[in-house]
Amino acid sequence: MTLPPSDDRLIVALDVPNVVAGIDLVQNLGDSVSFYKIGLGMLTGGGLALANELKAEHGKKIFLDMKFFDIGATVEAAVRGIAQFDLDFLTVHGDPHVVRAAKEGAAGKDLKILAVTILTSLDRADLDASLIKAGDIPDIVTERAARALAAGADGVIASPNEAALIRALPEAEGKLIVTPGVRPVGADLGDQKRIATPAMAIANGADHIVVGRPVHKAADPRAAAQAIVTELNS
């Protein structure tokens, strides 16, 4: 049986407790995965050190999912600090002032700034509770994406359900769309509310998909990752 090669359209989220668990998972997955996401949940468990180790010693691509949000000067300083580590993707909230500051901080580096639109774990009731303006989520996501891209973002984070709408935007030409909320057929939905399968997400215009629990909680994580890659190439 010929196993599929790694495909950097698949980004595996290292949503595990600490560096030791992260390294164990990466070693288990081996060459089946070339791109990893490290988020806030891992940060206090040595996430930045792990990101640098995976990049420098294992040749992996790294998506640092920090979702920065603050005044412009603070965001710029934080991104400048991150940009020195030669990582690949970094998330910030999609407010235009945040995006502009992040791009200033990343100036001269290859770090791609990705703007968060609406978190994929949120639905309209959640937005109402947060006093977010009325309207359908796809419309709000698309408007936020257009504004973030116009402010200079290299791409956006959005659910697979909105990827096609964003890809159709004039501002999205040549930009990245990265979609969390992706679940292979039969996988548990967890806390995600706006989801699609890997193949659907790519068909809708996504460049990369982010998958966490369906891989790292699988009985055989390597086989789970390989099945996703097979689906992406089917």
C-alpha positions in Angstrom: 0.0 0.0 0.0 1.4 3.4 -1.0 0.9 6.0 1.7 0.1 9.6 0.6 2.9 12.2 1.0 2.4 15.1 3.3 0.3 18.0 2.0 0.8 21.4 3.5 -2.8 22.2 2.8 -3.4 20.2 6.0 -2.4 22.0 9.2 -2.6 19.9 12.3 -3.4 21.8 15.5 -1.2 20.9 18.4 -3.9 21.4 20.9 -2.1 19.3 23.5 -1.1 20.2 27.1 2.6 20.7 26.8 5.8 20.5 24.7 6.4 16.8 25.6 2.9 15.8 24.3 3.5 18.0 21.3 6.8 16.4 20.4 5.3 12.9 20.9 2.4 13.7 18.5 4.8 15.2 15.9 7.0 12.1 16.1 4.0 9.9 15.8 2.8 11.7 12.7 6.3 11.7 11.2 6.4 12.8 7.5 2.7 12.5 7.1 2.3 16.1 8.3 4.4 19.1 7.4 2.5 22.1 8.9 1.5 22.6 12.5 -0.6 25.2 14.4 0.4 26.2 17.9 -2.2 28.3 19.8 -2.8 30.1 23.0 -3.6 26.9 24.9 -0.1 25.7 24.3 1.7 29.0 24.9 2.2 28.6 28.7 3.2 25.0 28.1 6.3 26.0 26.1 4.5 26.6 22.8 6.9 29.2 21.4 9.9 27.0 22.2 8.2 24.1 20.5 7.4 26.3 17.4 11.1 27.2 17.1 12.2 23.6 17.5 9.8 22.2 14.9 10.8 24.9 12.5 14.6 24.8 13.0 15.2 21.2 13.8 12.4 19.3 12.0 11.8 21.5 9.0 8.1 21.9 9.7 6.0 24.9 8.8 4.5 26.7 11.7 1.2 28.6 12.2 1.3 30.6 15.4 -2.4 31.2 16.4 -2.2 34.0 18.9 -5.1 36.2 17.7 -3.4 39.4 18.9 -5.7 42.3 19.7 -4.6 45.5 21.4 -3.7 49.1 20.5 -1.6 49.5 17.4 1.7 50.1 19.1 1.4 47.0 21.3 0.4 44.8 18.4 3.3 46.1 16.2 5.8 45.4 19.0 4.4 41.9 19.7 4.5 40.9 16.0 8.0 42.3 15.6 9.1 40.0 18.4 7.4 37.0 16.8 8.7 37.8 13.3 12.3 37.3 14.3 11.7 33.6 14.7 11.1 32.9 11.0 7.7 31.3 11.5 5.1 31.1 8.7 1.6 32.3 9.8 0.4 34.5 12.6 -3.2 35.4 13.5 -4.5 38.7 14.7 -8.0 40.0 15.0 -9.3 41.4 11.8 -9.9 44.9 12.9 -8.2 47.2 10.4 -6.0 49.0 12.9 -4.8 45.7 14.3 -4.0 44.4 10.8 -2.1 47.5 9.8 0.0 47.4 13.0 0.7 43.7 12.6 1.9 44.3 9.0 4.3 47.0 10.3 5.6 44.6 12.9 6.2 41.9 10.2 7.8 44.3 7.7 10.8 42.8 5.9 10.0 39.2 7.1 8.2 36.3 5.4 5.7 36.0 8.2 2.1 36.0 6.9 -0.5 37.9 8.9 -3.9 36.2 8.9 -6.9 38.1 10.1 -9.6 36.4 12.3 -13.1 37.3 11.1 -15.7 35.5 13.4 -14.5 32.5 15.4 -15.9 29.3 14.1 -17.2 28.3 17.5 -19.7 31.2 17.5 -23.2 31.4 16.2 -25.7 34.3 16.0 -26.8 33.9 19.6 -23.1 34.3 20.7 -22.8 37.4 18.6 -25.9 38.9 20.2 -24.6 38.2 23.7 -21.4 40.1 22.7 -23.3 43.1 21.3 -22.1 42.4 17.7 -24.2 44.2 15.2 -27.3 42.5 13.7 -27.0 40.5 10.5 -26.3 37.1 9.2 -22.9 35.6 10.1 -21.8 35.1 6.4 -22.5 38.7 5.7 -20.5 39.9 8.7 -17.6 37.6 8.1 -17.4 38.6 4.4 -17.4 42.3 5.4 -14.8 41.9 8.0 -12.7 39.9 5.6 -12.9 42.6 3.0 -11.8 45.3 5.4 -9.0 43.2 6.9 -7.6 42.4 3.4 -7.9 46.0 2.3 -5.9 46.9 5.4 -3.1 44.6 4.2 -3.7 41.2 5.7 -2.0 38.4 3.8 -5.1 36.2 4.3 -8.0 35.5 6.6 -9.3 32.8 9.0 -12.9 31.9 8.3 -15.1 28.9 8.5 -15.4 26.7 5.4 -19.0 27.9 5.1 -17.8 31.4 4.3 -14.7 30.5 2.2 -16.5 30.7 -1.1 -17.9 34.2 -0.3 -14.5 35.5 0.7 -12.8 33.9 -2.3 -15.2 35.9 -4.5 -14.1 39.2 -3.1 -11.9 41.5 -5.2 -9.8 42.0 -2.2 -9.1 38.3 -1.9 -7.2 37.9 -5.1 -3.8 36.4 -4.3 -4.7 36.1 -0.6 -4.8 33.1 1.7 -8.0 31.6 3.2 -7.3 29.2 6.2 -10.3 27.3 7.6 -10.7 25.8 11.0 -13.9 24.1 11.8 -13.0 21.2 9.5 -14.2 17.7 10.4 -13.7 14.5 8.4 -16.9 12.6 7.8 -18.0 10.9 11.0 -15.8 12.9 13.3 -17.2 14.5 16.6 -18.1 18.1 16.1 -16.7 19.2 19.5 -17.3 22.9 20.1 -17.4 23.9 16.4 -20.7 25.1 15.0 -19.8 26.2 11.4 -18.1 23.2 9.8 -17.4 21.3 6.6 -15.4 18.3 5.5 -11.8 18.8 4.3 -12.7 18.3 0.6 -15.7 20.7 0.9 -13.4 23.4 2.5 -10.9 23.2 -0.3 -13.6 23.2 -2.9 -15.1 26.3 -1.3 -11.8 28.2 -1.9 -9.7 27.5 1.2 -5.9 27.2 0.8 -5.3 25.4 4.1 -7.5 23.5 6.6 -6.8 23.2 10.3 -7.7 19.9 12.0 -7.0 19.2 15.6 -9.0 16.7 17.6 -9.9 14.3 14.7 -6.1 13.7 14.4 -4.6 13.9 17.9 -7.5 12.1 19.6 -7.7 9.4 17.0 -6.6 5.8 17.9 -4.1 6.1 15.1 -3.2 9.8 14.5 -0.9 9.1 11.6 -3.6 7.1 9.8 -6.1 9.8 10.5 -3.8 12.5 9.0 -3.1 10.3 6.0 -6.8 9.8 5.4 -7.4 13.5 5.4 -4.5 14.0 2.8 -6.1 11.3 0.7 -9.4 13.1 0.8 -7.8 16.4 -0.2 -6.3 14.8 -3.2 -9.3 12.7 -4.2 
